[in-house]
Amino acid sequence: MNPEWLALDKAHAWHPYTQHALDPEPLAVVGAQGAWLECADGRRLLDAISSWWSILHGHGHPRIVAAIQEQAARLDHVLFAGCTHEPAARLAASLVECAAVLPEMEAAALGSAGPPLTRVFYSDSGATSVEVALKAAYLSHLRRGEKGRRVFITLENSYHGDTVGAMSVGDPAPFFADFAPLLFEVERVAVDADALADVLQRRGEEVAALIVEPLVQGAAGMVMHSPEFLQKARLLCRNHGVFLIADEVATGFGRTGTLFACEQAGITPDFLCLAKGLSGGVLPLAATMTSEVIYEDFLSNDRARTFFHGHTFTANPIACAAGCASMEIIREENTPAKLARNGERIESGLRDFSATSAVKDLRRLGGIVAMELAVEDQGYFATLGDSLRHACRQTNVLLRPSGNVLYAIPPSCTTPEECDLIAQTMVEVAEISSLPQQA
């Protein structure tokens, strides 16, 4: 029986990325532990997508819960403009320490390295972390007297969030075409170094920054590209005086098999955007990391040169305490390796089915596994999508297909047996969704 409050939700709530005229009523979730969600009707669902790629170690991790409880009792919130607190300071130091390896890797990969990432600007979501980077990149050029750098370069099929700046550097289709009159100018390029070089050759002096989702473009259907492309992009940006923004909102904290995806390319971005797993995935928290060089562009006796950006809940102490606990768990448990083992297990369970005519592509990086189904119309609005979503809701595994792509990105606590269940369910969903017969 559905709880009475579900009627209140239906009467008053407006859910994200939901077509309420078509979608069934939402799942009524009343509890969560480890990799599992508990529904009001008694069903248990294996959270194969980490609740929108967020939950890192599992729901209700005792160390994160304890950190939240202790911090809430001590200091629940204080503004971060003119005030500070221990959890924010310690988490910033931890992030800087983790990112310190990037210049060393870049020097080894490319022969020289950019400055280390030593400054952390907190916000509250992936989109806002990107917004901070876009604004700071533009203003940094402006502070240096480069007034003409007003254009951003982004990759085709990108998604960086739903605030105005993040929408501007996202792909217009399928989400943002209606907002075109409100968005600033960007150049969109294929994931191809020659295409990027052509744009920079034509417009390099007008470009403020290139923004990329390193290695995996999530909303595009977990589309993956090579570390070599990122290396070439880093060199091209450096040669043209263009900042590189790495949006690791989805790829950070071990999802691709290393703490940051940038490690696999051996590059140091000028801005590194983090969210989702930053708090362990349980509270809204984001961070934009940058170098001391860029930070110093805003230092002045003139208050008008201040970076005027902030949020009421910037660096919320409870969220930062959760982040500190999560970072400790990552170090002690080698979370990237655990996530990668999960990905390997799921990929193995899909391999036989992926050899059939029903599957166009099976791809994996770290703990991210995507199975692209072979249909004529593809993308977010693929006709198959409705059928897949309906089929997924009949299972005991929480999956949220992106068009004709079924993907899994479970938390690190997921067991081998649970990974097998995810793979088995993905195959079952694909088989019953009116796909071509197996070869």
C-alpha positions as CSV (number, residue, x, y, z in Angstrom):
1,M,0.0,0.0,0.0
2,N,1.3,3.4,-0.9
3,P,1.9,5.9,2.0
4,E,-0.5,8.8,2.4
5,W,2.3,11.3,1.8
6,L,2.7,10.1,-1.8
7,A,-0.5,11.9,-2.6
8,L,1.0,15.1,-1.3
9,D,4.0,14.6,-3.6
10,K,1.6,14.1,-6.5
11,A,-0.3,17.2,-5.7
12,H,2.6,19.5,-5.0
13,A,6.1,18.3,-6.0
14,W,7.8,19.0,-9.3
15,H,10.5,16.4,-10.0
16,P,13.7,17.0,-12.1
17,Y,14.0,15.7,-15.6
18,T,10.5,14.2,-15.3
19,Q,7.6,14.5,-17.8
20,H,4.8,14.3,-15.4
21,A,2.2,13.8,-18.2
22,L,3.9,10.6,-19.2
23,D,6.0,9.2,-16.3
24,P,4.5,6.9,-13.7
25,E,4.4,8.0,-10.1
26,P,7.8,8.1,-8.4
27,L,9.2,5.3,-6.3
28,A,8.4,5.9,-2.7
29,V,11.8,5.4,-0.9
30,V,11.8,5.2,2.8
31,G,15.2,3.9,3.7
32,A,18.7,3.0,2.4
33,Q,21.6,1.0,3.6
34,G,24.8,0.0,1.7
35,A,23.9,-0.5,-1.9
36,W,20.2,-1.0,-1.3
37,L,17.1,1.2,-1.2
38,E,14.0,0.3,0.7
39,C,10.6,1.2,-0.7
40,A,7.4,1.9,1.1
41,D,5.7,-1.2,-0.4
42,G,8.4,-3.4,1.0
43,R,10.5,-3.8,-2.2
44,R,14.3,-3.5,-2.0
45,L,16.1,-2.0,-4.9
46,L,19.8,-2.4,-5.6
47,D,21.1,1.2,-6.3
48,A,23.0,0.4,-9.5
49,I,23.4,4.1,-10.4
50,S,24.5,5.5,-7.0
51,S,21.4,7.7,-6.9
52,W,22.5,9.8,-9.9
53,W,26.2,8.9,-9.7
54,S,26.5,10.4,-6.3
55,I,26.7,7.8,-3.5
56,L,30.3,6.8,-3.3
57,H,30.8,4.3,-0.5
58,G,27.2,3.2,0.0
59,H,24.2,4.6,1.8
60,G,24.3,5.1,5.5
61,H,28.1,4.6,5.9
62,P,28.6,4.6,9.6
63,R,31.7,6.9,9.6
64,I,30.0,9.5,7.4
65,V,26.8,9.3,9.5
66,A,28.8,9.8,12.7
67,A,30.7,12.8,11.2
68,I,27.4,14.4,10.2
69,Q,25.9,13.9,13.6
70,E,28.9,15.1,15.5
71,Q,29.3,18.2,13.3
72,A,25.5,19.0,13.4
73,A,25.7,19.1,17.2
74,R,28.8,21.3,17.2
75,L,28.2,23.7,14.4
76,D,25.4,23.3,11.9
77,H,26.0,26.3,9.7
78,V,27.8,29.6,9.4
79,L,28.3,31.9,6.4
80,F,31.6,31.4,4.7
81,A,32.0,35.1,3.8
82,G,34.1,36.5,6.6
83,C,33.9,33.3,8.6
84,T,35.6,29.9,8.4
85,H,35.6,26.5,10.2
86,E,37.7,23.4,10.6
87,P,35.8,21.0,8.3
88,A,36.1,23.4,5.3
89,A,39.8,24.1,6.0
90,R,40.7,20.4,6.4
91,L,38.7,19.3,3.4
92,A,40.4,22.0,1.2
93,A,43.8,20.9,2.4
94,S,43.0,17.2,1.7
95,L,41.9,18.1,-1.9
96,V,45.0,20.1,-2.5
97,E,47.1,17.2,-1.3
98,C,45.4,14.8,-3.6
99,A,45.7,17.1,-6.6
100,A,49.4,17.7,-5.9
101,V,50.3,14.6,-8.0
102,L,48.9,16.2,-11.2
103,P,51.8,18.5,-12.1
104,E,54.2,15.7,-11.6
105,M,52.2,13.5,-13.9
106,E,51.9,16.3,-16.4
107,A,55.6,17.0,-16.4
108,A,56.3,13.3,-17.1
109,A,53.6,13.1,-19.8
110,L,54.1,16.4,-21.6
111,G,57.6,17.5,-20.6
112,S,56.5,20.5,-18.5
113,A,53.6,21.3,-16.1
114,G,51.3,24.0,-15.2
115,P,51.0,25.3,-11.6
116,P,49.5,23.1,-8.9
117,L,45.9,23.5,-7.8
118,T,46.2,25.1,-4.4
119,R,42.9,27.0,-3.9
120,V,39.4,25.6,-3.3
121,F,36.2,27.6,-3.9
122,Y,33.2,25.9,-2.4
123,S,29.7,25.8,-3.8
124,D,26.8,23.4,-3.6
125,S,26.3,21.4,-6.8
126,G,28.1,20.3,-10.0
127,A,26.5,23.1,-12.0
128,T,27.6,25.7,-9.6
129,S,31.2,24.4,-9.5
130,V,31.2,24.8,-13.3
131,E,29.6,28.2,-13.1
132,V,32.4,29.3,-10.7
133,A,35.1,28.1,-13.1
134,L,33.5,29.8,-16.1
135,K,33.2,33.1,-14.3
136,A,36.6,33.0,-12.8
137,A,38.2,32.0,-16.1
138,Y,36.6,35.0,-17.9
139,L,37.5,37.4,-15.1
140,S,41.0,36.2,-14.7
141,H,41.7,37.1,-18.4
142,L,39.9,40.4,-17.8
143,R,42.0,41.2,-14.8
144,R,45.1,40.6,-17.0
145,G,43.8,43.1,-19.5
146,E,42.7,40.5,-22.0
147,K,39.2,42.0,-22.7
148,G,38.5,40.1,-25.9
149,R,38.4,36.6,-24.4
150,R,34.7,36.1,-24.2
151,V,34.3,32.8,-26.0
152,F,34.3,29.3,-24.5
153,I,35.0,26.0,-26.3
154,T,33.1,22.9,-25.4
155,L,32.9,19.4,-26.8
156,E,30.0,18.1,-28.8
157,N,27.5,16.1,-26.7
158,S,28.6,17.8,-23.5
159,Y,26.6,18.3,-20.3
160,H,27.8,20.5,-17.5
161,G,24.7,21.4,-15.5
162,D,21.5,23.5,-15.7
163,T,22.6,26.9,-14.5
164,V,22.9,29.5,-17.3
165,G,26.6,29.3,-17.8
166,A,26.7,25.5,-17.5
167,M,23.8,25.3,-20.0
168,S,25.8,27.6,-22.4
169,V,28.7,25.1,-22.6
170,G,26.4,22.1,-22.7
171,D,25.0,20.7,-25.9
172,P,21.8,22.4,-26.9
173,A,20.1,19.1,-27.7
174,P,18.2,17.7,-26.1
175,F,17.9,19.9,-23.1
176,F,18.7,23.5,-23.7
177,A,17.7,24.5,-27.3
178,D,14.8,26.7,-26.0
179,F,17.3,28.7,-23.9
180,A,19.5,29.7,-26.9
181,P,18.6,33.5,-26.7
182,L,19.8,33.6,-23.1
183,L,23.1,31.7,-23.5
184,F,26.6,33.1,-24.2
185,E,28.7,32.3,-27.3
186,V,30.6,29.0,-27.5
187,E,32.4,27.0,-30.1
188,R,31.5,23.3,-30.1
189,V,34.1,20.8,-31.4
190,A,34.2,17.1,-31.9
191,V,36.4,15.1,-29.6
192,D,39.3,15.5,-32.0
193,A,42.5,17.3,-31.5
194,D,42.7,18.6,-35.1
195,A,39.2,20.1,-34.8
196,L,40.2,21.8,-31.6
197,A,43.4,23.1,-33.2
198,D,41.4,24.6,-36.1
199,V,39.1,26.5,-33.7
200,L,42.0,27.8,-31.7
201,Q,43.9,28.8,-34.8
202,R,40.8,30.8,-36.0
203,R,39.7,32.2,-32.6
204,G,42.4,31.6,-30.1
205,E,42.7,35.2,-29.0
206,E,39.0,35.3,-28.3
207,V,38.8,32.2,-26.2
208,A,38.7,32.2,-22.4
209,A,38.7,28.5,-21.8
210,L,38.1,25.0,-23.0
211,I,35.8,22.9,-20.8
212,V,35.8,19.1,-21.0
213,E,34.4,16.1,-19.1
214,P,37.6,14.2,-19.0
215,L,37.4,10.6,-20.4
216,V,33.7,10.1,-19.9
217,Q,30.8,12.3,-21.2
218,G,28.1,11.1,-18.7
219,A,24.8,12.5,-19.9
220,A,25.7,11.7,-23.5
221,G,25.4,8.0,-22.6
222,M,28.7,7.4,-20.9
223,V,30.6,8.2,-24.1
224,M,34.3,7.7,-23.6
225,H,37.4,9.2,-25.2
226,S,41.1,8.7,-24.9
227,P,43.7,10.2,-22.5
228,E,45.7,11.2,-25.6
229,F,43.0,13.6,-26.7
230,L,43.2,15.3,-23.3
231,Q,47.0,15.6,-23.5
232,K,46.8,17.2,-26.9
233,A,44.0,19.5,-25.7
234,R,46.2,20.6,-22.7
235,L,49.1,21.5,-25.0
236,L,46.9,23.4,-27.4
237,C,45.3,25.4,-24.6
238,R,48.7,26.2,-23.2
239,N,50.1,27.3,-26.6
240,H,47.1,29.7,-27.1
241,G,46.9,31.1,-23.6
242,V,43.5,29.4,-23.0
243,F,42.5,27.9,-19.7
244,L,41.5,24.3,-19.4
245,I,38.5,23.5,-17.2
246,A,38.1,19.8,-16.2
247,D,34.5,19.0,-15.2
248,E,35.1,16.0,-12.9
249,V,31.7,16.2,-11.2
250,A,30.8,12.7,-12.4
251,T,34.3,11.3,-13.0
252,G,36.0,12.4,-9.7
253,F,36.7,10.4,-6.6
254,G,37.6,7.1,-8.3
255,R,34.7,6.5,-10.7
256,T,37.1,6.0,-13.7
257,G,39.6,3.9,-11.7
258,T,41.8,6.7,-10.5
259,L,40.9,9.4,-8.0
260,F,40.7,12.0,-10.8
261,A,40.3,11.1,-14.4
262,C,42.9,13.7,-15.2
263,E,45.5,11.4,-13.7
264,Q,45.1,8.9,-16.5
265,A,46.0,11.6,-19.0
266,G,48.7,13.1,-16.9
267,I,47.3,16.6,-17.1
268,T,46.8,19.5,-14.7
269,P,43.8,21.6,-15.6
270,D,43.6,25.3,-14.7
271,F,40.2,24.6,-13.0
272,L,39.0,21.3,-11.6
273,C,35.3,21.0,-10.8
274,L,34.2,18.5,-8.2
275,A,30.8,17.6,-6.6
276,K,28.6,14.4,-6.3
277,G,31.1,12.1,-4.5
278,L,32.8,15.0,-2.7
279,S,30.6,14.6,0.4
280,G,30.5,10.8,-0.1
281,G,27.4,11.6,-2.2
282,V,25.1,12.3,0.8
283,L,24.9,16.1,1.0
284,P,25.1,19.0,-1.4
285,L,28.7,20.1,-1.7
286,A,30.9,21.2,-4.6
287,A,34.4,22.6,-5.1
288,T,36.2,24.4,-7.8
289,M,40.0,24.1,-7.5
290,T,42.4,26.4,-9.2
291,S,46.0,27.6,-9.0
292,E,47.6,30.3,-6.9
293,V,48.4,32.2,-10.1
294,I,44.7,32.6,-10.9
295,Y,43.8,33.3,-7.3
296,E,46.2,36.2,-7.3
297,D,44.5,37.8,-10.3
298,F,41.8,38.7,-7.8
299,L,44.0,40.1,-5.1
300,S,44.0,43.9,-5.0
301,N,43.5,46.9,-2.8
302,D,40.5,47.7,-5.0
303,R,37.4,45.9,-3.7
304,A,35.9,46.0,-7.2
305,R,38.4,43.3,-8.2
306,T,36.8,40.8,-5.7
307,F,35.4,37.6,-7.1
308,F,31.8,38.3,-6.5
309,H,30.3,34.9,-6.3
310,G,28.8,32.9,-3.4
311,H,26.0,30.8,-2.0
312,T,24.2,30.8,1.3
313,F,25.4,27.3,2.0
314,T,28.9,27.6,0.7
315,A,31.1,25.2,2.6
316,N,28.4,24.1,4.9
317,P,30.1,22.6,8.0
318,I,28.0,19.4,8.0
319,A,28.6,18.7,4.3
320,C,32.4,19.4,4.7
321,A,32.6,17.1,7.7
322,A,31.0,14.4,5.6
323,G,33.6,15.2,2.9
324,C,36.5,14.9,5.3
325,A,35.2,11.5,6.4
326,S,34.7,10.4,2.8
327,M,38.3,11.4,1.9
328,E,39.6,9.3,4.8
329,I,37.6,6.3,3.6
330,I,38.9,6.8,0.1
331,R,42.5,6.7,1.3
332,E,42.1,3.7,3.7
333,E,39.9,1.5,1.4
334,N,41.4,2.5,-2.0
335,T,38.0,3.3,-3.3
336,P,39.1,3.8,-6.9
337,A,40.3,0.1,-7.0
338,K,37.0,-1.1,-5.4
339,L,34.9,0.8,-8.0
340,A,37.1,-0.6,-10.8
341,R,36.6,-4.2,-9.6
342,N,32.8,-3.6,-9.6
343,G,33.0,-2.4,-13.1
344,E,35.1,-5.4,-14.2
345,R,32.6,-7.8,-12.7
346,I,29.6,-6.1,-14.3
347,E,31.3,-5.9,-17.7
348,S,32.2,-9.6,-17.5
349,G,28.5,-10.4,-16.8
350,L,27.5,-8.5,-19.9
351,R,30.1,-9.8,-22.3
352,D,28.2,-12.7,-23.8
353,F,25.1,-10.7,-24.4
354,S,27.1,-7.8,-25.9
355,A,28.3,-10.1,-28.7
356,T,24.7,-10.4,-30.0
357,S,23.1,-8.2,-32.6
358,A,21.1,-6.5,-29.9
359,V,24.1,-4.5,-28.7
360,K,25.9,-1.8,-30.6
361,D,28.7,-1.2,-28.0
362,L,29.8,-2.3,-24.5
363,R,32.2,0.1,-22.9
364,R,33.8,0.5,-19.4
365,L,36.1,2.7,-17.6
366,G,36.8,2.1,-13.9
367,G,33.4,1.5,-12.2
368,I,31.4,2.9,-15.1
369,V,29.8,0.4,-17.5
370,A,27.6,1.3,-20.4
371,M,25.8,-1.0,-22.9
372,E,24.6,0.8,-26.0
373,L,21.7,-1.0,-27.6
374,A,21.4,-1.3,-31.4
375,V,18.5,0.7,-32.6
376,E,17.9,3.1,-35.5
377,D,17.0,6.2,-33.4
378,Q,19.5,6.9,-30.7
379,G,20.1,9.5,-28.1
380,Y,18.1,10.7,-25.1
381,F,14.8,10.6,-26.9
382,A,15.3,7.2,-28.5
383,T,12.0,5.4,-28.9
384,L,13.4,2.5,-27.0
385,G,13.9,4.7,-24.0
386,D,10.3,4.5,-22.7
387,S,10.3,0.7,-23.1
388,L,13.6,0.5,-21.2
389,R,12.4,2.7,-18.4
390,H,9.2,0.7,-18.0
391,A,11.2,-2.6,-17.9
392,C,13.7,-1.2,-15.4
393,R,10.9,-0.3,-13.0
394,Q,9.7,-4.0,-12.9
395,T,13.1,-5.2,-11.5
396,N,14.8,-5.1,-8.1
397,V,17.6,-3.0,-9.5
398,L,17.5,0.8,-9.8
399,L,18.6,1.7,-13.3
400,R,17.9,4.9,-15.2
401,P,18.7,4.4,-18.9
402,S,19.8,7.3,-21.0
403,G,17.9,6.8,-24.3
404,N,19.2,3.6,-25.8
405,V,22.0,3.2,-23.3
406,L,21.8,1.1,-20.2
407,Y,24.5,1.9,-17.7
408,A,25.7,1.0,-14.2
409,I,27.8,3.0,-11.8
410,P,27.2,1.4,-8.4
411,P,28.8,2.4,-5.0
412,S,32.0,0.9,-3.9
413,C,30.4,-1.3,-1.2
414,T,28.6,-3.3,-3.9
415,T,29.5,-7.0,-3.6
416,P,30.5,-9.3,-6.5
417,E,27.1,-11.1,-6.2
418,E,25.3,-7.7,-6.4
419,C,27.4,-6.8,-9.4
420,D,26.2,-10.1,-11.0
421,L,22.6,-9.1,-10.3
422,I,23.1,-5.8,-11.9
423,A,24.5,-7.4,-15.1
424,Q,21.8,-10.0,-15.2
425,T,19.1,-7.4,-14.8
426,M,20.6,-5.2,-17.6
427,V,20.5,-8.2,-19.9
428,E,16.9,-9.1,-18.9
429,V,15.8,-5.5,-19.4
430,A,17.4,-5.4,-22.9
431,E,15.9,-8.7,-23.9
432,I,12.3,-7.8,-23.0
433,S,12.4,-4.3,-24.5
434,S,11.5,-5.3,-28.1
435,L,15.0,-5.5,-29.3
436,P,16.2,-7.5,-32.3
437,Q,16.6,-11.2,-31.7
438,Q,20.0,-12.4,-30.6
439,A,22.4,-13.6,-33.3
